[in-house]
Amino acid sequence: MPEVKRTLKIITEQKVTGDANLEMPLRKWNIELHLLGSHGEDIPADCFEKVVYKLHETFGQRATQTFKMPPFRIQEEGWGEFDMLLVLTPKDKGAEITVAHDLNFQSEHYETKHPIVFKNPKPALLAILKESGPLPGDANGVKARDESAKKKKRPDKGIDMEKLAENMQKMTEDDLLLVVQMIHDNKTADTWTKNDVDQGEFQVDLYTLPDSLIRQLWDFTNEKIVR
């Protein structure tokens, strides 16, 4: 599985604690991180092992701060606005993700959303990410699989669906990878697929594929089997 996409929500709050009449009064501010679920709801960002905040150099020894528990809340004070970097380390030795964040004092509470990508996540991380939304390969869900029963008697002239399934089972690993790529490139919203990462298996309901793709697979598998 090459990548999983999610949305990170950064919540920033700030308020004046010093003399409000000053041009640049002292302020306290804090930041929290959440993931957005498939319906836009906040989900704990427990897919991360740690989050490192890289603040402005004027914070001295506090310019780099590390947090290891959601919501990875940092609380500081200062008088200036600045851009910071957040370095997110996914669990299960995932590749680091860096996000830029603008700390500003235009509003006492503001939220920003950032698309993030988990590249080649391992099984343990995938299991956590599944709690915040669908994974590639199973996004179409059970409903499409159930509805496919209505399509079992599709009138594809010259195409034997059972024979097609048999041909696919006889193919080499390299040819099967090409078949999987063809399915990914041409599937529709009605297509049911499941990518079982733990078992290293890819499943597809042939009866949910579009007619044009069925024809491509039929011609391709017949050519390979004949060889």
C-alpha positions as CSV (number, residue, x, y, z in Angstrom):
1,M,0.0,0.0,0.0
2,P,1.9,3.2,-1.1
3,E,0.1,5.9,0.9
4,V,-2.8,6.8,3.1
5,K,-4.2,10.4,3.1
6,R,-5.6,12.1,6.2
7,T,-6.4,15.7,7.3
8,L,-4.6,17.2,10.3
9,K,-6.4,19.9,12.3
10,I,-4.3,22.4,14.2
11,I,-6.2,24.4,16.9
12,T,-4.6,27.5,18.2
13,E,-5.8,29.7,21.1
14,Q,-4.2,32.9,22.4
15,K,-5.0,35.7,24.8
16,V,-3.4,38.9,26.2
17,T,-1.9,38.5,29.7
18,G,0.1,41.7,29.9
19,D,-0.8,45.3,29.5
20,A,-3.3,45.4,26.6
21,N,-2.4,49.0,25.9
22,L,1.1,48.2,24.7
23,E,1.7,48.0,21.0
24,M,2.8,44.3,21.4
25,P,1.5,43.0,24.7
26,L,2.5,39.7,26.2
27,R,0.3,36.8,25.2
28,K,-0.2,33.2,26.3
29,W,-0.9,30.7,23.5
30,N,-1.4,27.0,23.1
31,I,-1.7,24.6,20.2
32,E,-3.4,21.1,19.9
33,L,-3.5,18.6,17.1
34,H,-6.3,16.3,15.9
35,L,-7.1,14.2,12.9
36,L,-10.4,14.7,11.0
37,G,-12.6,11.6,10.6
38,S,-14.4,10.6,7.4
39,H,-17.4,12.8,8.5
40,G,-15.3,15.8,9.6
41,E,-15.3,14.9,13.3
42,D,-12.3,15.4,15.5
43,I,-10.3,12.1,16.1
44,P,-7.4,11.8,18.6
45,A,-4.1,11.9,16.6
46,D,-2.8,8.7,18.3
47,C,-1.3,7.6,15.0
48,F,1.8,9.7,16.0
49,E,4.6,8.5,18.3
50,K,5.6,12.1,19.0
51,V,5.3,15.6,17.7
52,V,8.3,18.1,17.8
53,Y,7.5,21.8,17.7
54,K,10.3,24.0,16.3
55,L,9.7,27.5,17.5
56,H,11.4,30.8,16.8
57,E,15.1,30.9,17.8
58,T,14.3,33.6,20.4
59,F,12.8,31.0,22.6
60,G,16.3,29.7,23.3
61,Q,16.4,26.3,25.0
62,R,12.6,26.1,24.5
63,A,12.8,26.6,20.8
64,T,12.5,22.8,20.2
65,Q,9.9,21.0,22.3
66,T,8.7,17.3,22.0
67,F,5.4,15.9,23.1
68,K,4.4,12.2,23.1
69,M,0.7,12.1,24.0
70,P,-2.3,13.4,22.1
71,P,-3.4,16.1,21.6
72,F,0.3,17.1,21.7
73,R,-0.6,20.3,23.5
74,I,2.1,23.0,23.7
75,Q,1.6,26.1,25.8
76,E,3.9,29.1,25.7
77,E,3.9,32.9,26.0
78,G,5.4,35.7,24.0
79,W,4.7,38.9,22.2
80,G,5.5,38.1,18.6
81,E,3.9,36.2,15.7
82,F,6.1,33.7,13.8
83,D,6.1,30.6,11.5
84,M,6.9,27.3,13.2
85,L,7.5,23.8,12.0
86,L,5.7,20.7,13.4
87,V,7.6,17.4,12.8
88,L,5.2,14.5,13.2
89,T,6.6,11.0,13.7
90,P,4.0,8.2,13.0
91,K,3.9,5.1,15.1
92,D,5.5,1.8,13.8
93,K,8.6,3.6,12.5
94,G,6.6,5.6,9.9
95,A,8.2,8.3,7.8
96,E,8.3,11.8,9.4
97,I,5.8,14.4,8.2
98,T,6.6,18.1,8.5
99,V,3.9,20.7,8.6
100,A,4.3,24.5,8.7
101,H,2.1,26.5,11.0
102,D,1.5,30.3,11.2
103,L,1.2,31.5,14.8
104,N,-0.7,34.8,14.6
105,F,-2.8,36.9,16.9
106,Q,-5.6,37.9,14.6
107,S,-8.1,35.8,16.5
108,E,-8.2,34.3,20.0
109,H,-9.2,30.9,18.5
110,Y,-8.5,29.7,15.0
111,E,-8.2,26.3,13.3
112,T,-6.2,25.3,10.2
113,K,-6.4,22.1,8.2
114,H,-3.5,20.4,6.5
115,P,-3.6,17.4,4.2
116,I,-1.0,14.9,5.2
117,V,0.3,11.6,3.6
118,F,1.5,8.5,5.4
119,K,3.9,6.8,3.0
120,N,4.1,3.0,3.0
121,P,2.5,2.6,6.5
122,K,3.1,-0.8,8.2
123,P,0.3,-3.0,9.5
124,A,0.2,-1.6,13.1
125,L,0.0,2.0,11.8
126,L,-2.7,1.0,9.2
127,A,-4.8,-0.5,12.0
128,I,-4.7,2.9,13.8
129,L,-5.4,4.9,10.6
130,K,-8.4,2.7,9.8
131,E,-10.2,4.2,12.9
132,S,-10.1,7.7,11.2
133,G,-11.3,6.7,7.8
134,P,-11.2,4.1,5.0
135,L,-8.0,2.8,3.6
136,P,-7.1,2.4,-0.1
137,G,-8.7,-0.7,-1.4
138,D,-11.6,-1.0,1.0
139,A,-13.1,2.5,0.6
140,N,-16.1,1.1,-1.3
141,G,-17.3,-0.9,1.7
142,V,-19.8,-3.7,2.2
143,K,-22.7,-1.9,0.6
144,A,-21.3,-2.1,-2.9
145,R,-20.5,-5.8,-2.4
146,D,-24.1,-6.5,-1.4
147,E,-25.5,-4.5,-4.3
148,S,-23.3,-6.5,-6.6
149,A,-25.6,-9.5,-6.2
150,K,-28.1,-7.8,-8.5
151,K,-25.5,-7.9,-11.2
152,K,-24.6,-11.6,-11.2
153,K,-26.4,-12.3,-14.4
154,R,-24.8,-9.6,-16.5
155,P,-25.3,-10.4,-20.2
156,D,-21.7,-10.1,-21.4
157,K,-21.6,-11.8,-24.8
158,G,-18.5,-13.8,-25.4
159,I,-17.3,-13.5,-21.8
160,D,-17.4,-16.4,-19.4
161,M,-17.0,-14.8,-15.9
162,E,-16.1,-18.1,-14.2
163,K,-13.5,-18.7,-16.9
164,L,-12.1,-15.2,-16.3
165,A,-11.7,-15.9,-12.6
166,E,-9.9,-19.2,-13.4
167,N,-7.6,-17.5,-15.8
168,M,-6.6,-14.9,-13.2
169,Q,-5.7,-17.6,-10.7
170,K,-3.4,-19.2,-13.3
171,M,-1.4,-16.0,-14.0
172,T,2.1,-15.2,-12.9
173,E,2.8,-12.7,-10.1
174,D,4.0,-10.1,-12.6
175,D,0.9,-10.4,-14.7
176,L,-1.4,-10.3,-11.6
177,L,0.3,-7.0,-10.6
178,L,-0.7,-5.6,-14.0
179,V,-4.3,-6.9,-13.5
180,V,-4.5,-5.1,-10.1
181,Q,-3.2,-1.9,-11.7
182,M,-5.8,-2.1,-14.4
183,I,-8.5,-2.5,-11.8
184,H,-7.3,0.4,-9.8
185,D,-7.1,2.6,-12.9
186,N,-10.5,1.8,-14.2
187,K,-12.8,0.9,-11.3
188,T,-15.9,2.9,-10.5
189,A,-17.8,3.8,-7.3
190,D,-19.7,0.5,-7.6
191,T,-16.5,-1.6,-7.7
192,W,-15.8,-3.7,-4.6
193,T,-12.2,-4.3,-3.7
194,K,-10.3,-5.2,-0.6
195,N,-6.6,-5.0,0.0
196,D,-5.6,-7.3,2.9
197,V,-2.2,-6.0,3.9
198,D,-1.5,-8.5,6.6
199,Q,-2.1,-11.5,4.3
200,G,-0.7,-9.8,1.2
201,E,-3.9,-10.4,-0.8
202,F,-6.0,-8.3,-3.1
203,Q,-9.7,-9.2,-3.5
204,V,-12.2,-8.0,-6.1
205,D,-15.8,-8.8,-7.0
206,L,-15.6,-9.2,-10.8
207,Y,-19.4,-8.6,-11.1
208,T,-19.0,-5.1,-9.8
209,L,-16.5,-4.1,-12.5
210,P,-17.6,-1.9,-15.4
211,D,-18.2,-3.7,-18.7
212,S,-15.3,-2.0,-20.5
213,L,-12.9,-3.2,-17.8
214,I,-14.3,-6.7,-17.9
215,R,-13.6,-6.8,-21.6
216,Q,-10.0,-5.6,-21.0
217,L,-9.4,-8.2,-18.4
218,W,-10.9,-11.0,-20.6
219,D,-8.7,-10.1,-23.5
220,F,-5.6,-9.7,-21.4
221,T,-6.0,-12.9,-19.4
222,N,-6.8,-15.0,-22.5
223,E,-3.7,-13.7,-24.2
224,K,-1.5,-14.5,-21.3
225,I,-2.9,-18.0,-20.7
226,V,-2.6,-18.9,-24.4
227,R,1.1,-18.0,-24.3
